[in-house]
Amino acid sequence: MTVALPGMILNSVLGNTNLPDSNTILMLLVCSTVLYFFICLFAWVFVRVVYRGVPKPAQGAHAYLISFGNTGFIGFAVLGAIMGNDAVLYGAVYNIPYNVFMFSVGMLFIASTGIEGVAAKKPLKEQVKAIGKQLVSPCLISCFIAMFLALFGVTDSGYIGQTCNLLGQMTVPAAMLVIGSTLAKQPLKQMVNDGWSYLTSFMRLAGVPLLIFFIGGIFIHDPYILAVIVIESAMPAASSGIMMCLAYGGDTMTMSRGTFITTILSIVTLPLLALLVV
C-alpha cells in the first residue's frame, strides 16, 4: 500500500513510451473524472437506500465494490486481448482518475475512521484530522504525479522508470498472497450464501457498465473510447479493497466475499459485454 502500489501507479505512465496525444489524454482524464464522480455518488446513494438493514461497515464495503473494479491487473489484460495494445494505453490513462477516486473516496467508503465509522463518534476536529491523514497517502500522491506526467507526456525507461517498474511488479504477487490468506480464513459456505453480495456483484459486473454504455454513449461520440471505458468498468471488484480493509479497519468479510463472487461471475459477464460494445 505504501511502496509497491505507488510504484505500479507511476509505472503505468512512465512505462508507456507511446502515450496518446495530449488532446486524447485530456479527454480521457475528463471522461474518467466525471464518470467516477457519478459512479461513486450513485454507489453511495444506492447502498444507502437499498442496503438499509446492512451494518454500516458492510455498506461501505458494498459501495466500494460497486464503484471500483480491477481495471489494472485484469483490466489491462482483457483490453489487450479484445482490443489490442492501443486500448491498453487508453486504459492506463483512463485509470489515473480511477486511482485518485479509489484512494480517496474509496478509502473513505471502507475506513473504520471514515465519515460513518469510528470517527463519527469523535469530535468534528478529530474527524477532519483522521480523514486528512487517510487522504494524504503515498498512493494518492503518486496518482496526482502520474496525472501530471501523462498530461505533459513524460515517460522514462531509465533508472526511475525501471525502479517504478520493479516496485510495480511486486504488487500483484503481494496482493495475491494477502488476498489468498484472507480468503483461506473464510468458510466457503459464508462466501457464497449472502444475497447482498450477489446484488452488489450484479451492479459491479452489469449495472454500472450498462449505465455507462447507454448514458455515457450520449456524450462520448468516439466508439473506440466508449468501448474501452465500458470494458474497464465491467471488471470484477478491485483486489486492493481487501488490503484497504486490512489497513484501515473495514469489513474484510464482505469485501472478500464480493471480490470472490465478482471474479467468478466475470468469466461469464465479460465476454457478453465485449460482444455488446466491440
C-alpha positions in Angstrom: 0.0 0.0 0.0 2.9 2.4 0.7 5.6 1.2 -1.7 4.6 -1.3 -4.4 1.2 0.2 -5.3 2.6 3.8 -5.8 5.3 2.3 -8.0 2.7 0.5 -10.1 0.7 3.7 -10.5 3.7 5.7 -11.6 4.9 2.9 -13.9 1.5 3.0 -15.7 2.7 6.3 -17.2 6.5 6.2 -17.1 6.5 2.7 -18.7 4.3 3.8 -21.6 6.7 5.1 -24.3 3.8 5.6 -26.7 1.2 7.7 -24.8 -1.8 9.1 -26.8 -1.6 12.7 -27.9 -2.3 15.4 -25.3 -5.9 16.1 -26.6 -6.9 12.4 -26.3 -5.2 12.2 -22.8 -7.1 15.3 -21.6 -10.4 13.9 -23.0 -9.9 10.6 -21.3 -9.0 12.2 -18.0 -12.1 14.4 -18.1 -14.3 11.5 -19.0 -12.9 9.3 -16.3 -13.1 12.0 -13.7 -16.7 12.8 -14.4 -17.7 9.1 -14.7 -16.1 8.1 -11.4 -17.6 11.1 -9.6 -21.1 9.9 -10.7 -20.3 6.2 -10.2 -19.2 6.9 -6.6 -22.2 9.1 -5.9 -24.6 6.5 -7.4 -23.0 3.7 -5.4 -23.2 5.7 -2.2 -26.9 6.6 -2.7 -27.8 3.1 -4.0 -26.3 1.4 -0.9 -27.8 3.9 1.5 -31.3 3.4 0.0 -31.3 -0.3 -0.8 -29.0 -1.8 1.9 -30.7 -0.2 4.8 -30.7 -3.3 7.0 -27.0 -3.9 6.4 -24.4 -2.8 9.1 -22.6 0.4 8.3 -19.1 -1.2 7.7 -20.7 -3.6 5.3 -22.5 -0.8 3.5 -19.1 0.9 2.9 -17.6 -2.3 1.5 -20.6 -2.7 -0.8 -20.3 0.9 -2.1 -16.6 0.3 -2.7 -17.3 -3.0 -4.6 -19.9 -1.3 -6.8 -17.6 1.6 -7.6 -14.2 0.1 -8.2 -13.2 -2.8 -10.5 -9.9 -4.5 -11.1 -9.1 -2.2 -14.0 -5.3 -2.6 -13.8 -4.3 -6.2 -13.3 -7.3 -7.9 -15.0 -8.5 -4.8 -17.0 -5.3 -4.3 -19.0 -5.0 -7.9 -19.9 -8.7 -8.1 -21.1 -8.3 -4.8 -23.1 -5.2 -6.1 -24.8 -6.8 -9.4 -25.7 -10.0 -7.9 -27.0 -9.0 -4.5 -28.5 -5.2 -4.6 -28.9 -2.2 -2.7 -27.3 -3.6 0.8 -28.1 -6.6 0.1 -25.9 -4.2 -0.7 -23.0 -2.6 2.7 -23.4 -6.0 4.3 -23.3 -6.9 2.2 -20.3 -3.7 3.3 -18.5 -4.6 7.0 -18.9 -8.3 6.4 -18.0 -7.0 4.6 -14.9 -5.3 7.7 -13.4 -8.5 9.4 -12.1 -9.7 5.9 -11.1 -6.8 5.7 -8.8 -7.4 9.1 -7.4 -11.0 8.3 -6.5 -10.1 4.8 -5.2 -7.5 6.1 -2.8 -9.7 9.0 -1.6 -13.4 8.3 -1.9 -12.9 4.5 -1.8 -10.8 4.8 1.3 -13.5 6.8 3.0 -16.1 4.2 2.0 -14.4 1.4 3.9 -12.2 3.0 6.6 -13.3 2.5 10.2 -12.4 6.1 10.8 -14.4 7.3 7.8 -17.4 9.5 7.9 -19.7 6.8 9.2 -17.2 4.7 11.0 -15.4 5.1 14.4 -14.6 8.7 13.6 -18.3 9.6 13.5 -18.3 9.2 17.3 -15.4 11.6 17.7 -15.4 15.5 17.7 -15.6 17.2 14.3 -11.9 18.3 14.6 -10.7 14.8 15.1 -12.9 13.5 12.2 -11.4 16.1 9.8 -7.9 15.2 11.0 -8.5 11.5 10.6 -9.9 11.9 7.1 -6.9 14.2 6.2 -4.4 11.5 7.2 -6.2 9.0 5.0 -6.2 11.3 2.0 -2.5 12.2 2.2 -1.3 8.7 1.3 1.6 7.6 -0.9 -0.9 6.1 -3.4 -3.0 9.2 -3.8 0.1 11.4 -4.1 1.5 9.1 -6.8 -1.9 9.3 -8.6 -1.6 13.1 -8.9 2.1 12.8 -10.0 1.1 10.3 -12.7 -1.7 12.6 -13.9 0.7 15.5 -14.5 3.3 13.2 -16.1 0.6 11.9 -18.5 -0.6 15.4 -19.4 3.0 16.6 -20.2 3.9 13.3 -22.0 6.7 12.4 -19.6 8.0 8.9 -19.8 11.2 7.3 -18.6 12.9 4.0 -19.3 16.0 4.8 -17.2 16.7 4.3 -13.6 13.5 6.0 -12.3 11.2 4.1 -14.7 13.0 0.8 -14.1 12.7 1.3 -10.3 8.9 2.0 -10.5 8.5 -1.0 -12.8 10.3 -3.3 -10.3 8.2 -1.9 -7.5 5.0 -2.3 -9.6 5.8 -5.9 -10.4 5.7 -6.6 -6.6 2.1 -5.5 -6.4 0.3 -8.4 -8.0 2.2 -11.3 -6.2 2.0 -9.5 -2.9 -1.7 -8.7 -3.4 -2.5 -12.3 -4.3 -0.7 -13.6 -1.2 -2.6 -11.2 1.1 -5.9 -11.9 -0.6 -5.4 -15.6 -0.6 -4.5 -15.7 3.0 -7.6 -13.7 3.8 -9.9 -15.8 1.7 -8.5 -19.0 3.2 -9.7 -18.0 6.6 -13.3 -17.7 5.4 -15.6 -20.7 5.3 -16.8 -21.4 1.7 -20.4 -21.5 2.8 -20.2 -18.0 4.2 -18.6 -16.8 0.9 -21.5 -17.9 -1.3 -24.7 -17.6 0.8 -25.1 -13.9 1.1 -27.8 -12.4 -1.1 -26.5 -8.8 -0.8 -23.2 -9.8 -2.3 -24.9 -11.2 -5.4 -26.8 -7.9 -5.8 -23.5 -6.0 -5.4 -21.9 -8.3 -8.0 -24.7 -7.7 -10.5 -24.2 -3.9 -10.1 -20.5 -4.2 -10.4 -20.4 -6.5 -13.4 -23.6 -5.4 -15.3 -25.4 -2.5 -13.8 -22.6 0.1 -13.8 -21.2 -0.9 -17.3 -24.6 -0.8 -18.9 -25.4 2.6 -17.3 -22.1 3.9 -18.7 -22.8 2.4 -22.1 -26.3 3.9 -22.5 -25.8 7.2 -20.7 -22.1 7.8 -21.4 -22.8 7.0 -25.1 -24.9 10.1 -25.3 -21.8 12.3 -24.5 -18.9 10.1 -25.7 -19.0 10.0 -29.5 -15.9 8.0 -30.2 -17.0 4.3 -30.2 -13.4 3.1 -29.5 -13.0 5.2 -26.4 -16.5 4.3 -25.2 -15.7 0.6 -25.7 -12.5 0.9 -23.6 -14.4 2.7 -20.8 -17.3 0.2 -20.7 -14.9 -2.8 -20.7 -12.8 -1.3 -17.9 -16.0 -0.6 -15.9 -17.1 -4.2 -16.2 -14.1 -5.7 -14.4 -14.6 -7.7 -11.2 -14.0 -6.0 -7.8 -10.6 -4.4 -7.2 -8.4 -6.7 -5.2 -6.9 -3.7 -3.4 -10.2 -3.4 -1.5 -9.2 -6.3 0.8 -5.8 -4.7 1.5 -7.6 -1.4 2.3 -9.9 -3.2 4.7 -7.0 -4.7 6.5 -5.1 -1.4 6.6 -8.0 0.8 7.7 -10.3 -1.5 9.6 -13.0 -2.0 7.0 -15.4 -5.0 6.7 -12.9 -7.7 5.4 -15.5 -10.4 5.2 -17.9 -8.5 3.0 -15.1 -7.3 0.8 -13.6 -10.8 0.4 -16.9 -12.2 -0.4 -17.6 -9.6 -3.1 -14.2 -9.9 -4.6 -14.5 -13.7 -4.8 -18.0 -13.7 -6.3 -17.4 -11.0 -8.9 -14.2 -12.7 -10.0 -16.0 -16.0 -10.6 -19.1 -14.4 -12.3 -17.0 -12.2 -14.6 -16.0 -15.3 -16.6 -19.5 -15.1 -18.0 -20.3 -11.4 -18.0 -17.1 -10.0 -19.6 -17.5 -11.9 -22.9 -21.2 -10.9 -23.1 -20.4 -7.2 -22.5 -17.5 -7.3 -25.0 -19.9 -8.6 -27.6 -22.2 -5.6 -26.9 -19.6 -2.8 -27.2 -16.8 -4.1 -29.6 
